[in-house]
């Protein structure tokens, strides 16, 4: 289970998660092989979700690649 406020897994304190607020980016990350850890409703934007992935340097590099290809 993920604590959404701090971005940590409650089962493993060393396992940080990275929130993704865009469905298109979350889909891209999953296509790149990153595992979706959790999904939750976005409390600030109704009818939207927040997607959680493990926070790693590789995921941040993939996000930069996604943003630079536009």
mmJSON file of the N, C-alpha and C atoms, coordinates in Angstrom:
{"data_MODEL":{"atom_site":{
"group_PDB":["ATOM","ATOM","ATOM","ATOM","ATOM","ATOM","ATOM","ATOM","ATOM","ATOM","ATOM","ATOM","ATOM","ATOM","ATOM","ATOM","ATOM","ATOM","ATOM","ATOM","ATOM","ATOM","ATOM","ATOM","ATOM","ATOM","ATOM","ATOM","ATOM","ATOM","ATOM","ATOM","ATOM","ATOM","ATOM","ATOM","ATOM","ATOM","ATOM","ATOM","ATOM","ATOM","ATOM","ATOM","ATOM","ATOM","ATOM","ATOM","ATOM","ATOM","ATOM","ATOM","ATOM","ATOM","ATOM","ATOM","ATOM","ATOM","ATOM","ATOM","ATOM","ATOM","ATOM","ATOM","ATOM","ATOM","ATOM","ATOM","ATOM","ATOM","ATOM","ATOM","ATOM","ATOM","ATOM","ATOM","ATOM","ATOM","ATOM","ATOM","ATOM","ATOM","ATOM","ATOM","ATOM","ATOM","ATOM","ATOM","ATOM","ATOM","ATOM","ATOM","ATOM","ATOM","ATOM","ATOM","ATOM","ATOM","ATOM","ATOM","ATOM","ATOM","ATOM","ATOM","ATOM","ATOM","ATOM","ATOM","ATOM","ATOM","ATOM","ATOM","ATOM","ATOM","ATOM","ATOM","ATOM","ATOM","ATOM","ATOM","ATOM","ATOM","ATOM","ATOM","ATOM","ATOM","ATOM","ATOM","ATOM","ATOM","ATOM","ATOM","ATOM","ATOM","ATOM","ATOM","ATOM","ATOM","ATOM","ATOM","ATOM","ATOM","ATOM","ATOM","ATOM","ATOM","ATOM","ATOM","ATOM","ATOM","ATOM","ATOM","ATOM","ATOM","ATOM","ATOM","ATOM","ATOM","ATOM","ATOM","ATOM","ATOM","ATOM","ATOM","ATOM","ATOM","ATOM","ATOM","ATOM","ATOM","ATOM","ATOM","ATOM","ATOM","ATOM","ATOM","ATOM","ATOM","ATOM","ATOM","ATOM","ATOM","ATOM","ATOM","ATOM","ATOM","ATOM","ATOM","ATOM","ATOM","ATOM","ATOM","ATOM","ATOM","ATOM","ATOM","ATOM","ATOM","ATOM","ATOM","ATOM","ATOM","ATOM","ATOM","ATOM","ATOM","ATOM","ATOM","ATOM","ATOM"],
"id":[1,2,3,4,5,6,7,8,9,10,11,12,13,14,15,16,17,18,19,20,21,22,23,24,25,26,27,28,29,30,31,32,33,34,35,36,37,38,39,40,41,42,43,44,45,46,47,48,49,50,51,52,53,54,55,56,57,58,59,60,61,62,63,64,65,66,67,68,69,70,71,72,73,74,75,76,77,78,79,80,81,82,83,84,85,86,87,88,89,90,91,92,93,94,95,96,97,98,99,100,101,102,103,104,105,106,107,108,109,110,111,112,113,114,115,116,117,118,119,120,121,122,123,124,125,126,127,128,129,130,131,132,133,134,135,136,137,138,139,140,141,142,143,144,145,146,147,148,149,150,151,152,153,154,155,156,157,158,159,160,161,162,163,164,165,166,167,168,169,170,171,172,173,174,175,176,177,178,179,180,181,182,183,184,185,186,187,188,189,190,191,192,193,194,195,196,197,198,199,200,201,202,203,204,205,206,207,208,209,210],
"type_symbol":["N","C","C","N","C","C","N","C","C","N","C","C","N","C","C","N","C","C","N","C","C","N","C","C","N","C","C","N","C","C","N","C","C","N","C","C","N","C","C","N","C","C","N","C","C","N","C","C","N","C","C","N","C","C","N","C","C","N","C","C","N","C","C","N","C","C","N","C","C","N","C","C","N","C","C","N","C","C","N","C","C","N","C","C","N","C","C","N","C","C","N","C","C","N","C","C","N","C","C","N","C","C","N","C","C","N","C","C","N","C","C","N","C","C","N","C","C","N","C","C","N","C","C","N","C","C","N","C","C","N","C","C","N","C","C","N","C","C","N","C","C","N","C","C","N","C","C","N","C","C","N","C","C","N","C","C","N","C","C","N","C","C","N","C","C","N","C","C","N","C","C","N","C","C","N","C","C","N","C","C","N","C","C","N","C","C","N","C","C","N","C","C","N","C","C","N","C","C","N","C","C","N","C","C","N","C","C","N","C","C"],
"label_atom_id":["N","CA","C","N","CA","C","N","CA","C","N","CA","C","N","CA","C","N","CA","C","N","CA","C","N","CA","C","N","CA","C","N","CA","C","N","CA","C","N","CA","C","N","CA","C","N","CA","C","N","CA","C","N","CA","C","N","CA","C","N","CA","C","N","CA","C","N","CA","C","N","CA","C","N","CA","C","N","CA","C","N","CA","C","N","CA","C","N","CA","C","N","CA","C","N","CA","C","N","CA","C","N","CA","C","N","CA","C","N","CA","C","N","CA","C","N","CA","C","N","CA","C","N","CA","C","N","CA","C","N","CA","C","N","CA","C","N","CA","C","N","CA","C","N","CA","C","N","CA","C","N","CA","C","N","CA","C","N","CA","C","N","CA","C","N","CA","C","N","CA","C","N","CA","C","N","CA","C","N","CA","C","N","CA","C","N","CA","C","N","CA","C","N","CA","C","N","CA","C","N","CA","C","N","CA","C","N","CA","C","N","CA","C","N","CA","C","N","CA","C","N","CA","C","N","CA","C","N","CA","C","N","CA","C","N","CA","C","N","CA","C","N","CA","C"],
"label_alt_id":[null,null,null,null,null,null,null,null,null,null,null,null,null,null,null,null,null,null,null,null,null,null,null,null,null,null,null,null,null,null,null,null,null,null,null,null,null,null,null,null,null,null,null,null,null,null,null,null,null,null,null,null,null,null,null,null,null,null,null,null,null,null,null,null,null,null,null,null,null,null,null,null,null,null,null,null,null,null,null,null,null,null,null,null,null,null,null,null,null,null,null,null,null,null,null,null,null,null,null,null,null,null,null,null,null,null,null,null,null,null,null,null,null,null,null,null,null,null,null,null,null,null,null,null,null,null,null,null,null,null,null,null,null,null,null,null,null,null,null,null,null,null,null,null,null,null,null,null,null,null,null,null,null,null,null,null,null,null,null,null,null,null,null,null,null,null,null,null,null,null,null,null,null,null,null,null,null,null,null,null,null,null,null,null,null,null,null,null,null,null,null,null,null,null,null,null,null,null,null,null,null,null,null,null,null,null,null,null,null,null],
"label_comp_id":["UNK","UNK","UNK","UNK","UNK","UNK","UNK","UNK","UNK","UNK","UNK","UNK","UNK","UNK","UNK","UNK","UNK","UNK","UNK","UNK","UNK","UNK","UNK","UNK","UNK","UNK","UNK","UNK","UNK","UNK","UNK","UNK","UNK","UNK","UNK","UNK","UNK","UNK","UNK","UNK","UNK","UNK","UNK","UNK","UNK","UNK","UNK","UNK","UNK","UNK","UNK","UNK","UNK","UNK","UNK","UNK","UNK","UNK","UNK","UNK","UNK","UNK","UNK","UNK","UNK","UNK","UNK","UNK","UNK","UNK","UNK","UNK","UNK","UNK","UNK","UNK","UNK","UNK","UNK","UNK","UNK","UNK","UNK","UNK","UNK","UNK","UNK","UNK","UNK","UNK","UNK","UNK","UNK","UNK","UNK","UNK","UNK","UNK","UNK","UNK","UNK","UNK","UNK","UNK","UNK","UNK","UNK","UNK","UNK","UNK","UNK","UNK","UNK","UNK","UNK","UNK","UNK","UNK","UNK","UNK","UNK","UNK","UNK","UNK","UNK","UNK","UNK","UNK","UNK","UNK","UNK","UNK","UNK","UNK","UNK","UNK","UNK","UNK","UNK","UNK","UNK","UNK","UNK","UNK","UNK","UNK","UNK","UNK","UNK","UNK","UNK","UNK","UNK","UNK","UNK","UNK","UNK","UNK","UNK","UNK","UNK","UNK","UNK","UNK","UNK","UNK","UNK","UNK","UNK","UNK","UNK","UNK","UNK","UNK","UNK","UNK","UNK","UNK","UNK","UNK","UNK","UNK","UNK","UNK","UNK","UNK","UNK","UNK","UNK","UNK","UNK","UNK","UNK","UNK","UNK","UNK","UNK","UNK","UNK","UNK","UNK","UNK","UNK","UNK","UNK","UNK","UNK","UNK","UNK","UNK"],
"label_asym_id":["A","A","A","A","A","A","A","A","A","A","A","A","A","A","A","A","A","A","A","A","A","A","A","A","A","A","A","A","A","A","A","A","A","A","A","A","A","A","A","A","A","A","A","A","A","A","A","A","A","A","A","A","A","A","A","A","A","A","A","A","A","A","A","A","A","A","A","A","A","A","A","A","A","A","A","A","A","A","A","A","A","A","A","A","A","A","A","A","A","A","A","A","A","A","A","A","A","A","A","A","A","A","A","A","A","A","A","A","A","A","A","A","A","A","A","A","A","A","A","A","A","A","A","A","A","A","A","A","A","A","A","A","A","A","A","A","A","A","A","A","A","A","A","A","A","A","A","A","A","A","A","A","A","A","A","A","A","A","A","A","A","A","A","A","A","A","A","A","A","A","A","A","A","A","A","A","A","A","A","A","A","A","A","A","A","A","A","A","A","A","A","A","A","A","A","A","A","A","A","A","A","A","A","A","A","A","A","A","A","A"],
"label_entity_id":["1","1","1","1","1","1","1","1","1","1","1","1","1","1","1","1","1","1","1","1","1","1","1","1","1","1","1","1","1","1","1","1","1","1","1","1","1","1","1","1","1","1","1","1","1","1","1","1","1","1","1","1","1","1","1","1","1","1","1","1","1","1","1","1","1","1","1","1","1","1","1","1","1","1","1","1","1","1","1","1","1","1","1","1","1","1","1","1","1","1","1","1","1","1","1","1","1","1","1","1","1","1","1","1","1","1","1","1","1","1","1","1","1","1","1","1","1","1","1","1","1","1","1","1","1","1","1","1","1","1","1","1","1","1","1","1","1","1","1","1","1","1","1","1","1","1","1","1","1","1","1","1","1","1","1","1","1","1","1","1","1","1","1","1","1","1","1","1","1","1","1","1","1","1","1","1","1","1","1","1","1","1","1","1","1","1","1","1","1","1","1","1","1","1","1","1","1","1","1","1","1","1","1","1","1","1","1","1","1","1"],
"label_seq_id":[1,1,1,2,2,2,3,3,3,4,4,4,5,5,5,6,6,6,7,7,7,8,8,8,9,9,9,10,10,10,11,11,11,12,12,12,13,13,13,14,14,14,15,15,15,16,16,16,17,17,17,18,18,18,19,19,19,20,20,20,21,21,21,22,22,22,23,23,23,24,24,24,25,25,25,26,26,26,27,27,27,28,28,28,29,29,29,30,30,30,31,31,31,32,32,32,33,33,33,34,34,34,35,35,35,36,36,36,37,37,37,38,38,38,39,39,39,40,40,40,41,41,41,42,42,42,43,43,43,44,44,44,45,45,45,46,46,46,47,47,47,48,48,48,49,49,49,50,50,50,51,51,51,52,52,52,53,53,53,54,54,54,55,55,55,56,56,56,57,57,57,58,58,58,59,59,59,60,60,60,61,61,61,62,62,62,63,63,63,64,64,64,65,65,65,66,66,66,67,67,67,68,68,68,69,69,69,70,70,70],
"pdbx_PDB_ins_code":[null,null,null,null,null,null,null,null,null,null,null,null,null,null,null,null,null,null,null,null,null,null,null,null,null,null,null,null,null,null,null,null,null,null,null,null,null,null,null,null,null,null,null,null,null,null,null,null,null,null,null,null,null,null,null,null,null,null,null,null,null,null,null,null,null,null,null,null,null,null,null,null,null,null,null,null,null,null,null,null,null,null,null,null,null,null,null,null,null,null,null,null,null,null,null,null,null,null,null,null,null,null,null,null,null,null,null,null,null,null,null,null,null,null,null,null,null,null,null,null,null,null,null,null,null,null,null,null,null,null,null,null,null,null,null,null,null,null,null,null,null,null,null,null,null,null,null,null,null,null,null,null,null,null,null,null,null,null,null,null,null,null,null,null,null,null,null,null,null,null,null,null,null,null,null,null,null,null,null,null,null,null,null,null,null,null,null,null,null,null,null,null,null,null,null,null,null,null,null,null,null,null,null,null,null,null,null,null,null,null],
"Cartn_x":[0.838,0.0,0.885,0.479,1.271,0.67,1.509,1.099,1.227,0.115,0.115,0.739,0.698,1.186,2.703,3.416,4.871,5.51,4.737,5.289,6.129,5.92,6.668,5.75,6.309,5.588,5.536,4.375,4.262,4.897,5.068,5.653,7.169,7.779,9.234,9.634,10.169,10.51,11.58,12.376,13.419,12.897,11.65,11.078,10.241,10.817,10.097,9.306,8.215,7.434,7.462,7.208,7.209,5.815,5.114,3.767,3.802,2.922,2.763,1.303,1.086,-0.261,-0.873,-0.101,-0.601,-0.717,-1.898,-2.136,-1.243,-1.014,-0.177,1.265,1.796,3.139,3.175,2.156,2.103,2.088,1.331,1.298,2.651,3.317,4.653,5.624,5.58,6.489,6.23,4.967,4.655,5.133,5.021,5.542,7.053,7.704,9.157,9.591,8.636,8.953,8.892,8.508,8.386,7.068,7.121,5.954,5.138,3.856,2.938,2.764,3.1,3.041,1.644,1.025,-0.29,-0.964,-2.257,-3.044,-4.078,-4.327,-5.28,-5.966,-7.153,-7.817,-7.013,-7.003,-6.335,-7.275,-6.839,-7.704,-7.89,-6.98,-7.077,-7.838,-7.855,-8.538,-9.511,-10.804,-11.783,-11.723,-12.083,-12.11,-10.724,-9.671,-8.298,-7.675,-6.613,-5.897,-4.444,-3.813,-2.379,-1.795,-0.739,-0.091,1.243,1.53,2.747,3.691,4.947,6.015,7.142,8.017,9.202,10.063,10.564,11.399,12.839,13.276,14.636,15.232,16.543,17.157,16.722,16.487,16.085,14.716,13.789,12.464,12.534,13.385,13.529,14.158,15.078,15.669,14.62,13.785,12.728,11.714,11.422,10.501,11.114,12.405,13.081,13.027,13.263,13.174,11.77,10.748,9.362,9.097,9.558,9.317,10.094,11.29,12.117,11.674,10.88,10.482,9.329,8.757,7.63,8.098],
"Cartn_y":[-1.181,0.0,1.247,2.26,3.475,4.605,5.301,6.514,7.642,8.167,9.143,10.475,10.826,12.137,12.24,11.178,11.263,10.479,9.642,8.905,7.707,7.165,5.993,4.793,3.641,2.403,2.122,1.751,1.447,0.104,-0.762,-2.072,-2.029,-1.051,-0.973,0.494,0.953,2.375,2.832,1.9,2.264,2.341,1.989,1.957,3.218,4.211,5.445,5.274,6.018,6.003,7.383,7.406,8.634,8.816,9.903,10.096,10.65,10.13,10.608,11.023,12.239,12.795,12.743,12.382,12.326,10.875,10.502,9.131,8.758,9.691,9.412,9.082,9.824,9.557,8.218,7.922,6.639,5.483,5.62,4.587,4.412,5.521,5.472,4.735,5.052,4.409,2.9,2.509,1.077,0.387,1.064,0.501,0.358,1.236,1.18,0.122,-0.53,-1.623,-1.293,-0.071,0.291,-0.256,-0.781,-1.418,-0.398,-0.374,0.483,-0.107,0.679,0.203,0.383,1.528,1.816,2.881,2.973,4.006,4.491,5.791,6.361,7.56,7.897,9.101,10.344,11.308,12.581,13.425,13.776,14.517,15.973,16.507,17.908,18.09,17.051,17.127,15.96,16.235,15.145,14.46,13.201,12.388,12.137,12.35,12.059,11.097,10.421,9.484,9.9,9.38,9.529,8.126,7.99,6.707,6.717,5.645,5.589,4.51,4.912,4.026,4.083,3.069,3.132,4.305,5.049,6.218,5.766,5.793,5.395,6.43,6.465,7.369,7.03,5.751,5.333,5.883,5.931,6.443,7.937,8.638,10.078,10.334,9.476,9.583,9.313,8.318,8.009,9.145,9.781,10.919,12.069,12.332,13.368,13.04,11.771,11.36,11.59,11.299,11.521,12.998,13.844,15.277,15.904,15.371,15.932,15.522,14.493,14.036,14.819,15.741,16.528,17.669],
"Cartn_z":[0.0,0.0,0.0,-0.716,-0.873,-0.043,0.684,1.37,0.358,-0.123,-1.222,-0.84,0.433,0.84,0.777,1.122,1.129,0.003,-0.694,-1.818,-1.417,-0.243,0.209,0.274,0.0,0.204,1.692,2.201,3.623,3.959,2.969,3.206,3.244,2.579,2.501,2.519,3.621,3.77,2.782,2.239,1.284,-0.144,-0.351,-1.688,-1.909,-2.574,-2.871,-4.159,-4.242,-5.47,-6.098,-7.396,-8.167,-8.744,-8.407,-8.942,-10.364,-11.197,-12.564,-12.716,-13.171,-13.236,-14.627,-15.626,-17.004,-17.458,-17.944,-18.377,-19.553,-20.458,-21.628,-21.21,-20.263,-19.756,-19.023,-18.229,-17.522,-18.526,-19.595,-20.637,-21.298,-21.575,-22.173,-21.254,-19.962,-19.011,-18.931,-18.967,-18.938,-20.207,-21.352,-22.607,-22.556,-21.807,-21.658,-20.641,-19.99,-19.083,-17.606,-17.257,-15.855,-15.314,-14.104,-13.5,-12.715,-12.986,-12.249,-10.855,-9.824,-8.444,-7.869,-8.158,-7.6,-8.445,-8.312,-8.974,-7.97,-7.955,-7.003,-7.641,-7.164,-7.668,-7.302,-8.203,-7.937,-7.087,-5.898,-4.987,-5.398,-6.197,-6.608,-7.917,-8.756,-10.042,-10.163,-10.002,-10.108,-11.478,-11.504,-12.73,-13.318,-12.551,-12.969,-11.977,-12.411,-11.554,-11.405,-10.37,-10.173,-10.272,-11.075,-11.303,-10.564,-9.825,-9.027,-9.559,-9.747,-10.202,-9.182,-9.187,-8.326,-8.77,-7.81,-8.086,-8.3,-9.55,-9.906,-10.856,-10.973,-11.96,-13.385,-13.661,-15.003,-15.39,-14.434,-14.762,-15.061,-14.34,-14.593,-15.958,-16.365,-17.698,-18.777,-18.575,-19.54,-19.636,-18.508,-18.532,-19.32,-19.14,-19.918,-21.413,-21.762,-23.166,-23.719,-22.94,-23.34,-23.586,-22.665,-22.782,-23.924,-24.212,-25.281,-26.68,-26.805,-28.138,-28.734,-27.991,-28.506,-29.357],
"occupancy":[1.0,1.0,1.0,1.0,1.0,1.0,1.0,1.0,1.0,1.0,1.0,1.0,1.0,1.0,1.0,1.0,1.0,1.0,1.0,1.0,1.0,1.0,1.0,1.0,1.0,1.0,1.0,1.0,1.0,1.0,1.0,1.0,1.0,1.0,1.0,1.0,1.0,1.0,1.0,1.0,1.0,1.0,1.0,1.0,1.0,1.0,1.0,1.0,1.0,1.0,1.0,1.0,1.0,1.0,1.0,1.0,1.0,1.0,1.0,1.0,1.0,1.0,1.0,1.0,1.0,1.0,1.0,1.0,1.0,1.0,1.0,1.0,1.0,1.0,1.0,1.0,1.0,1.0,1.0,1.0,1.0,1.0,1.0,1.0,1.0,1.0,1.0,1.0,1.0,1.0,1.0,1.0,1.0,1.0,1.0,1.0,1.0,1.0,1.0,1.0,1.0,1.0,1.0,1.0,1.0,1.0,1.0,1.0,1.0,1.0,1.0,1.0,1.0,1.0,1.0,1.0,1.0,1.0,1.0,1.0,1.0,1.0,1.0,1.0,1.0,1.0,1.0,1.0,1.0,1.0,1.0,1.0,1.0,1.0,1.0,1.0,1.0,1.0,1.0,1.0,1.0,1.0,1.0,1.0,1.0,1.0,1.0,1.0,1.0,1.0,1.0,1.0,1.0,1.0,1.0,1.0,1.0,1.0,1.0,1.0,1.0,1.0,1.0,1.0,1.0,1.0,1.0,1.0,1.0,1.0,1.0,1.0,1.0,1.0,1.0,1.0,1.0,1.0,1.0,1.0,1.0,1.0,1.0,1.0,1.0,1.0,1.0,1.0,1.0,1.0,1.0,1.0,1.0,1.0,1.0,1.0,1.0,1.0,1.0,1.0,1.0,1.0,1.0,1.0,1.0,1.0,1.0,1.0,1.0,1.0],
"B_iso_or_equiv":[0.0,0.0,0.0,0.0,0.0,0.0,0.0,0.0,0.0,0.0,0.0,0.0,0.0,0.0,0.0,0.0,0.0,0.0,0.0,0.0,0.0,0.0,0.0,0.0,0.0,0.0,0.0,0.0,0.0,0.0,0.0,0.0,0.0,0.0,0.0,0.0,0.0,0.0,0.0,0.0,0.0,0.0,0.0,0.0,0.0,0.0,0.0,0.0,0.0,0.0,0.0,0.0,0.0,0.0,0.0,0.0,0.0,0.0,0.0,0.0,0.0,0.0,0.0,0.0,0.0,0.0,0.0,0.0,0.0,0.0,0.0,0.0,0.0,0.0,0.0,0.0,0.0,0.0,0.0,0.0,0.0,0.0,0.0,0.0,0.0,0.0,0.0,0.0,0.0,0.0,0.0,0.0,0.0,0.0,0.0,0.0,0.0,0.0,0.0,0.0,0.0,0.0,0.0,0.0,0.0,0.0,0.0,0.0,0.0,0.0,0.0,0.0,0.0,0.0,0.0,0.0,0.0,0.0,0.0,0.0,0.0,0.0,0.0,0.0,0.0,0.0,0.0,0.0,0.0,0.0,0.0,0.0,0.0,0.0,0.0,0.0,0.0,0.0,0.0,0.0,0.0,0.0,0.0,0.0,0.0,0.0,0.0,0.0,0.0,0.0,0.0,0.0,0.0,0.0,0.0,0.0,0.0,0.0,0.0,0.0,0.0,0.0,0.0,0.0,0.0,0.0,0.0,0.0,0.0,0.0,0.0,0.0,0.0,0.0,0.0,0.0,0.0,0.0,0.0,0.0,0.0,0.0,0.0,0.0,0.0,0.0,0.0,0.0,0.0,0.0,0.0,0.0,0.0,0.0,0.0,0.0,0.0,0.0,0.0,0.0,0.0,0.0,0.0,0.0,0.0,0.0,0.0,0.0,0.0,0.0],
"pdbx_formal_charge":[null,null,null,null,null,null,null,null,null,null,null,null,null,null,null,null,null,null,null,null,null,null,null,null,null,null,null,null,null,null,null,null,null,null,null,null,null,null,null,null,null,null,null,null,null,null,null,null,null,null,null,null,null,null,null,null,null,null,null,null,null,null,null,null,null,null,null,null,null,null,null,null,null,null,null,null,null,null,null,null,null,null,null,null,null,null,null,null,null,null,null,null,null,null,null,null,null,null,null,null,null,null,null,null,null,null,null,null,null,null,null,null,null,null,null,null,null,null,null,null,null,null,null,null,null,null,null,null,null,null,null,null,null,null,null,null,null,null,null,null,null,null,null,null,null,null,null,null,null,null,null,null,null,null,null,null,null,null,null,null,null,null,null,null,null,null,null,null,null,null,null,null,null,null,null,null,null,null,null,null,null,null,null,null,null,null,null,null,null,null,null,null,null,null,null,null,null,null,null,null,null,null,null,null,null,null,null,null,null,null],
"auth_seq_id":[1,1,1,2,2,2,3,3,3,4,4,4,5,5,5,6,6,6,7,7,7,8,8,8,9,9,9,10,10,10,11,11,11,12,12,12,13,13,13,14,14,14,15,15,15,16,16,16,17,17,17,18,18,18,19,19,19,20,20,20,21,21,21,22,22,22,23,23,23,24,24,24,25,25,25,26,26,26,27,27,27,28,28,28,29,29,29,30,30,30,31,31,31,32,32,32,33,33,33,34,34,34,35,35,35,36,36,36,37,37,37,38,38,38,39,39,39,40,40,40,41,41,41,42,42,42,43,43,43,44,44,44,45,45,45,46,46,46,47,47,47,48,48,48,49,49,49,50,50,50,51,51,51,52,52,52,53,53,53,54,54,54,55,55,55,56,56,56,57,57,57,58,58,58,59,59,59,60,60,60,61,61,61,62,62,62,63,63,63,64,64,64,65,65,65,66,66,66,67,67,67,68,68,68,69,69,69,70,70,70],
"auth_comp_id":["UNK","UNK","UNK","UNK","UNK","UNK","UNK","UNK","UNK","UNK","UNK","UNK","UNK","UNK","UNK","UNK","UNK","UNK","UNK","UNK","UNK","UNK","UNK","UNK","UNK","UNK","UNK","UNK","UNK","UNK","UNK","UNK","UNK","UNK","UNK","UNK","UNK","UNK","UNK","UNK","UNK","UNK","UNK","UNK","UNK","UNK","UNK","UNK","UNK","UNK","UNK","UNK","UNK","UNK","UNK","UNK","UNK","UNK","UNK","UNK","UNK","UNK","UNK","UNK","UNK","UNK","UNK","UNK","UNK","UNK","UNK","UNK","UNK","UNK","UNK","UNK","UNK","UNK","UNK","UNK","UNK","UNK","UNK","UNK","UNK","UNK","UNK","UNK","UNK","UNK","UNK","UNK","UNK","UNK","UNK","UNK","UNK","UNK","UNK","UNK","UNK","UNK","UNK","UNK","UNK","UNK","UNK","UNK","UNK","UNK","UNK","UNK","UNK","UNK","UNK","UNK","UNK","UNK","UNK","UNK","UNK","UNK","UNK","UNK","UNK","UNK","UNK","UNK","UNK","UNK","UNK","UNK","UNK","UNK","UNK","UNK","UNK","UNK","UNK","UNK","UNK","UNK","UNK","UNK","UNK","UNK","UNK","UNK","UNK","UNK","UNK","UNK","UNK","UNK","UNK","UNK","UNK","UNK","UNK","UNK","UNK","UNK","UNK","UNK","UNK","UNK","UNK","UNK","UNK","UNK","UNK","UNK","UNK","UNK","UNK","UNK","UNK","UNK","UNK","UNK","UNK","UNK","UNK","UNK","UNK","UNK","UNK","UNK","UNK","UNK","UNK","UNK","UNK","UNK","UNK","UNK","UNK","UNK","UNK","UNK","UNK","UNK","UNK","UNK","UNK","UNK","UNK","UNK","UNK","UNK"],
"auth_asym_id":["A","A","A","A","A","A","A","A","A","A","A","A","A","A","A","A","A","A","A","A","A","A","A","A","A","A","A","A","A","A","A","A","A","A","A","A","A","A","A","A","A","A","A","A","A","A","A","A","A","A","A","A","A","A","A","A","A","A","A","A","A","A","A","A","A","A","A","A","A","A","A","A","A","A","A","A","A","A","A","A","A","A","A","A","A","A","A","A","A","A","A","A","A","A","A","A","A","A","A","A","A","A","A","A","A","A","A","A","A","A","A","A","A","A","A","A","A","A","A","A","A","A","A","A","A","A","A","A","A","A","A","A","A","A","A","A","A","A","A","A","A","A","A","A","A","A","A","A","A","A","A","A","A","A","A","A","A","A","A","A","A","A","A","A","A","A","A","A","A","A","A","A","A","A","A","A","A","A","A","A","A","A","A","A","A","A","A","A","A","A","A","A","A","A","A","A","A","A","A","A","A","A","A","A","A","A","A","A","A","A"],
"auth_atom_id":["N","CA","C","N","CA","C","N","CA","C","N","CA","C","N","CA","C","N","CA","C","N","CA","C","N","CA","C","N","CA","C","N","CA","C","N","CA","C","N","CA","C","N","CA","C","N","CA","C","N","CA","C","N","CA","C","N","CA","C","N","CA","C","N","CA","C","N","CA","C","N","CA","C","N","CA","C","N","CA","C","N","CA","C","N","CA","C","N","CA","C","N","CA","C","N","CA","C","N","CA","C","N","CA","C","N","CA","C","N","CA","C","N","CA","C","N","CA","C","N","CA","C","N","CA","C","N","CA","C","N","CA","C","N","CA","C","N","CA","C","N","CA","C","N","CA","C","N","CA","C","N","CA","C","N","CA","C","N","CA","C","N","CA","C","N","CA","C","N","CA","C","N","CA","C","N","CA","C","N","CA","C","N","CA","C","N","CA","C","N","CA","C","N","CA","C","N","CA","C","N","CA","C","N","CA","C","N","CA","C","N","CA","C","N","CA","C","N","CA","C","N","CA","C","N","CA","C","N","CA","C","N","CA","C","N","CA","C","N","CA","C","N","CA","C"],
"pdbx_PDB_model_num":[1,1,1,1,1,1,1,1,1,1,1,1,1,1,1,1,1,1,1,1,1,1,1,1,1,1,1,1,1,1,1,1,1,1,1,1,1,1,1,1,1,1,1,1,1,1,1,1,1,1,1,1,1,1,1,1,1,1,1,1,1,1,1,1,1,1,1,1,1,1,1,1,1,1,1,1,1,1,1,1,1,1,1,1,1,1,1,1,1,1,1,1,1,1,1,1,1,1,1,1,1,1,1,1,1,1,1,1,1,1,1,1,1,1,1,1,1,1,1,1,1,1,1,1,1,1,1,1,1,1,1,1,1,1,1,1,1,1,1,1,1,1,1,1,1,1,1,1,1,1,1,1,1,1,1,1,1,1,1,1,1,1,1,1,1,1,1,1,1,1,1,1,1,1,1,1,1,1,1,1,1,1,1,1,1,1,1,1,1,1,1,1,1,1,1,1,1,1,1,1,1,1,1,1,1,1,1,1,1,1]
}}}
